Amino acid sequence: MTDQRVPSGPGTGASGVASRPGAPEPVDRRVLVVVGTRPEAIKLAPVVEALRASGTLTPVLLATSQHREMLRQALAPFDLAPDLDLDVMTQGQSPTAVASRVLSRLEPHLKDPAPAFVVVQGDTTTALAAAWAAFYAGVPVAHVEAGLRSGRLDAPFPEEFNRRSISVATSLHFAPTALSRENLLSEGVDPARVHVVGNTIVDAVQRILRDRPRTGRGDGSSTILVTLHRRESFGEPLERALGAVRTIAREMGERVRIVFPVHPNPNVSGPALAFLQGLPNVDLVAPMDYPEFLDTFRSSRFVLSDSGGVQEESPTLRVPVLVARETTERPEVLDSGWGTLVGTDPERILEESRRLLLDEEAYQARRAGPNPFGDGRAAERIAAALAAACVPVAPVPSA
């Protein structure tokens, strides 16, 4: 995972990366790190810490507050708080409205003076709108977790569209794996602009759990952690998955304890209550703060989830995951053995759940793979690459 220097030349700014002709040159070493949701906050907090520790660049943490309370809760374990807050969210706001507000409210922070970079993460509406605004302002974009592809523009929706669009505006692509890098190269991205650094979720998990004692139930039961919340699962797909969870709970009885942090969206909470409320071995709980979630995760036998972040956390915490989706942009978790794609089909969920609960040999085999998402030094590599890109490189004299 070596960093590559980005050369300056025609069409590049003082930062050594592509900028719009006539765009303002960065005049300081500020790096605008933009977050809007809990996953972005968790994955970019280590980057902010690494930038501060480098002493070379000055991170400015800007929140759009797409998910206000969950965002601040996610930053708290890192002792971070936003330096700037665009406060874009209103009740019932659509992705279009969020993007529009981010575009208009971010613009003043991209000039007089312009930051050296705008750093975005992943595939959210916040990330897309921030990359768009930076591109319009001629400010280079650095994309953390670049190159993930599901191969279907509608799954996950709208994330696949968002991340593909962000790539077009990006100057530095920080890919978590070699496969993500290959995805970008196949789309014509300059190899010199792609850095394979690992996934910053590994940094975040290691940072939070470093001094945190392990907890467990101590009653001999196996915990199954369930997280289901994706938009494409709403309705019948979610109900099928919840039906399978109910069957497991009834079938296994006191041998299992199912913990389900229920997303507040009525499309999730309504069916969850209808299918699972009242079962003695099912705990329907409010969304957990991140350290508590990690405690539950690492104490679980396995996880059933449609979350992308959970797929990345699985090998880091050494807990297998059943992926409740029909496709994944993180095939590395499948190839390494930590994940199994089950979709929302009850029979597939039940078959794999029984295997992980009752077949110890199969269970241990699933836990033997490597972590495909890195060694916990992704943020350090990102900070080093950003610092290197901000140092102008002298042009080669012509012959």
Secondary structure, DSSP 4 states (H G I P E B T S, - for coil): ---------TTB-TTSSB--TTPPPP-S-EEEEEE-SHHHHHHHHHHHHHHHHHSSSEEEEEE--TTHHHHHHHHGGGT---SEE-----TT--HHHHHHHHHHHHGGGGSSSPPSEEEEETT-HHHHHHHHHHHHHT--EEEETTT---SBTTBSTTHHHHHHHHHHH-SEEEESSHHHHHHHHHTT--GGGEEE---HHHHHHHHHHTTPPP----SSPEEEEEE---GGGTTHHHHHHHHHHHHHHHHHGGGEEEEEE--SSHHHHHHHHHHHTT-TTEEEEPPPPHHHHHHHHHTSSEEEE--HHHHHHHHHHT--EEE-SS--S-HHHHHTTSEEE-TT-HHHHHHHHHHHHH-HHHHHHHT-S--TT-SS-HHHHHHHHHHHHTS--PPPPP-
